[in-house]
Amino acid sequence: MENKSPLTLLSSNKVFGGLHQQYQHMSASLKCEMRFAIFLPPQSLVKPVPVVYWLSGLTCTDENFMQKAGALGIAAKLGIAIVAMDTSPRGEGVADAQDGAYDLGLGAGFYLNATQAPWAKHYRMFDYVLTELPELIEANFAVSDKRAISGHSMGGHGALVLGLTFERYTSISAFSPICHPMSSPWGKKAFTAYLGEDLDSWKQYDAVELMRSKGISTPILIDQGLDDPFLEKELKPESLHDFIEQESYPLTLRMQPGYDHSYYFIASFIEEHLAFHAKYF
């Protein structure tokens, strides 16, 4: 496919025998400049490698995961590329929350396609993650078309929704995902702003609702810390767990005692998540 979005290299560092690089490009989906990071393992020098797409949580950028998760060493051993993108469109003219709230607007794209003003012009993260960015990656780097998806919190929600909507991913994993956003304060606020008042339009971006309506059987791994301050009010893994038990979904949900919502939690289990994805590549 012809690359219509030239990449601008922002930084490049050798790590674990591979390369971590940051790029900027003009996004057709989001109508603004976007930044992403890619880790290319040393195996990519001799053959195309599979990719794990990482979706971060509220307020994060591509840098949080790449710098804090401790994922690059195991990715190098397994021969897996990692792509981490920003969590929302940004830049001049991109809508933001009027009150400066962290859970709406910049940094809080919720990985959906907004339909309401003023958000609809730029906030189309669903299309960006599913189609535009992978096509850009596959056209410009030594990667195969094998994709897995993972994420944290809001990004865990995005990973589940994208993975459960399309059988495009070989596997799905998540840390502390917003499992049932239609019943979560974060989800209700974002969905009302981005999608309007029609609750039926919300269902396409809710993992529980998708499991009720879709027949996708992609393997899923979820880790949730029991000391997570957002566990009961926002994340609601019990809603997912109960449904999965009834329907025998191929999902492993692990409740981890003592762990919170931070990147210390992610760093503790990221090797297991990447090994999980490696099994299905």
Salt bridges, closest charged atoms under 4 A:
ASP62 OD1 - ARG35 NE 2.67
GLU63 OE2 - ARG35 NH2 3.79
ASP86 OD2 - ARG90 NE 2.58
ASP103 OD1 - LYS189 NZ 2.74
ASP127 OD2 - ARG124 NH2 3.00
GLU138 OE2 - ARG147 NE 2.86
ASP200 OD1 - LYS203 NZ 3.45
ASP206 OD2 - HIS180 ND1 2.86
GLU209 OE2 - ARG212 NH1 2.80
ASP223 OD2 - ARG254 NH2 2.73
ASP223 OD2 - HIS273 NE2 2.71
ASP228 OD2 - HIS261 ND1 2.56
GLU245 OE2 - HIS241 NE2 3.47
GLU272 OE1 - ARG254 NH1 2.79
